[in-house]
Amino acid sequence: ISTATTLAGSNFDNCMMNASGVYCMDSDELLAVENSKAATFVTKSGTLQPRKGNPEPRYFETEFGSINSMGLPNNGVDYYLDFVSQDQINHPGKTYFLSITGFNLAEDLELLQKVTDSDFAGVVELNLSCPNVPGKPQTGYDFETVDAILKAVFDVYHKPLGVKLPPYFDIIHFDQMAEILNKYPLSYVNSINSIGNGLYINDDTETVVIKPKQGFGGIGGEYVKPTALANVHAFYQRLNKDIQIIGTGGIQTGKDIFEHILCGASMVQVGTALMVEGPVIFERLTAELEAIMAEKGYSSIEDFRGKLNYL
Ligand SMILES: O=C(O)c1[nH]c(=O)[nH]c(=O)c1I
């Protein structure tokens, strides 16, 4: 039984990794994921300059998941490029993911130029879905802007690149986004990012639990699995087959991974549960997924990927 997968032209010995934003802020966290059973890692979304992010508390764990309004704190794209370029030397042939996000198209292109000028040989994840930069709307909900960004990006960048999308909640939006995405040589689409601008309340103190944005923040964890599975499957149904899917959202067990793959995911990313349990989670998740595959008589994830049945 193998949980191996192929994504963006690279082979991975496992189909799971961290979600950007979780366990990927600095070299210590990235090495912890690297040295776990995860197939690889993705960095925190890097910006042109380092950022402190929003005031704390800006992350809170609840019974069914998490709420965050980090505000894109990161060490800057050069930090992550330097780290991954060095890590590639230590692990020749391993493929890593670099997440980037600009505040406008010019910045996106400048970030990609830096990647082109570096030794980075992995996959770029262009984050179009950060919900927590005050005053900045979600790019992923502005369809014309997504189209313009992808056109400009693929005019200049010709190596493996995927996009991190926010959750959509309307069938017509799946249709409209897929029509845009199918125009471009994307390696993959990663669905979903957190469900933006949720609110969690402490009833005892009658107070919100995070400081930024009067307590509004992106929701992750068990809360979001039905939305994540729907987005994975909606894009799997609509995208041409050379655009693969990374499934992110609500993964806590091997069963959750099985469901994401059944919906069409070729790789899954773990966020909130990784934050809670640490990188050791990947050993449990791998064992649980292998047990499910053994029970069902599957030897590889391709035996059941995308094979969700309808009634
Ligand atoms: O607030 C953040 O840093 C953040 N938080 C999220 O939940 N998703 C994102 O893409 C980002 I860039």
Ligand as a Chemical Component Dictionary entry (heavy atoms), coordinates in Angstrom:
data_LIG
# 
_chem_comp.id                   LIG 
_chem_comp.type                 NON-POLYMER 
_chem_comp.pdbx_formal_charge   0 
_chem_comp.three_letter_code    LIG 
# 
loop_
_chem_comp_atom.comp_id 
_chem_comp_atom.atom_id 
_chem_comp_atom.alt_atom_id 
_chem_comp_atom.type_symbol 
_chem_comp_atom.charge 
_chem_comp_atom.model_Cartn_x 
_chem_comp_atom.model_Cartn_y 
_chem_comp_atom.model_Cartn_z 
_chem_comp_atom.pdbx_ordinal 
LIG O1 O1 O 0 -3.830 36.243 8.267 1  
LIG C1 C1 C 0 -3.040 35.555 7.573 2  
LIG O2 O2 O 0 -1.797 35.701 7.535 3  
LIG C2 C2 C 0 -3.703 34.511 6.729 4  
LIG N1 N1 N 0 -4.678 33.769 7.330 5  
LIG C3 C3 C 0 -5.404 32.835 6.637 6  
LIG O3 O3 O 0 -6.288 32.159 7.198 7  
LIG N2 N2 N 0 -5.150 32.634 5.312 8  
LIG C4 C4 C 0 -4.187 33.346 4.661 9  
LIG O4 O4 O 0 -3.996 33.122 3.425 10 
LIG C5 C5 C 0 -3.439 34.305 5.395 11 
LIG I1 I1 I 0 -1.942 35.360 4.410 12 
# 
loop_
_chem_comp_bond.comp_id 
_chem_comp_bond.atom_id_1 
_chem_comp_bond.atom_id_2 
_chem_comp_bond.value_order 
_chem_comp_bond.pdbx_ordinal 
LIG O1 C1 DOUB 1  
LIG C1 O2 SING 2  
LIG C1 C2 SING 3  
LIG C2 N1 SING 4  
LIG C2 C5 DOUB 5  
LIG N1 C3 SING 6  
LIG C3 O3 DOUB 7  
LIG C3 N2 SING 8  
LIG N2 C4 SING 9  
LIG C4 O4 DOUB 10 
LIG C4 C5 SING 11 
LIG C5 I1 SING 12 
# 
